[in-house]
Amino acid sequence: MEIQLQLNLDHEPSLDHWATALADDDIATGYYTNWDSAYESAWNFIEEEIRWLDGGYTLSHIRECYNG
């Protein structure tokens, strides 16, 4: 029996990674002063993007919004 517990080397970061990165950026830029609020706002943004893309989200789209 084969057990696959390791991610491929080319895996995409998780949505939580992007929510954390967005929250950290919002704190660093002063957009938010409370990290919990920034994190919740980041999740709201990600969830709206997923709905906008009709459930077929791509992390590259979220990455573009983050880096944009």
N, C-alpha and C positions, 0 to 999 in steps of 0.2 A: 504494500500500500504506500502510495506516495503522498507526502504532506507538503503543501506549498504554503509556507508561512512568511516568505520574504516577498517584498514588492519587487517588481522589475526595476531595473536601473533607470528606465525611461518613464516612470510613473509621474502623474501630475500631482501637484500639491492638493491637499484636501480643501474643502470649502471652509473649514475652520481655520486653516492656515491663512486664507485670504481675508476672512473676517478679522482675525487677529492683526494682520498686516494693515488693513484699512483702519482699524481702531488705533493702532500705534501711530499711524501717519496723522490721523485726526488729532491725537493728543500732541504730537510733535509740532504741528502747525498752529495749534491753539484753537482749532475749530471746536473742540470739546475740551473741557477741563476734567471731566470724570470719565475714567476709562471704561467703566461698566456701561455708561450711556453710549459711548463711542462704539463699543462692541455690539450692543443691541442695534444701534443704527446701521452698523455695517451688515449685520444679518438681515435687517429689513431691506437694505439695498440689494443684497445678493438674492433674497427671495423674490423681490420685484423683478429683477433681471431674469430669474428663472421663469417666472410667470410670463414675462414679456416674450421670452423665447419659446413659449408654449411647452415648457418642460424639457426641451431639448438643449439644455444649457451646454456651453462649452467653457472650459476654464480659460481658454485663450481670450474669449470675449470679456470675462471678468478681469483678466490680467490687463487687457487694453484699457478698460475703464479705470483701473487702479493706476496704471502708468501714464494715462492720458492727461 
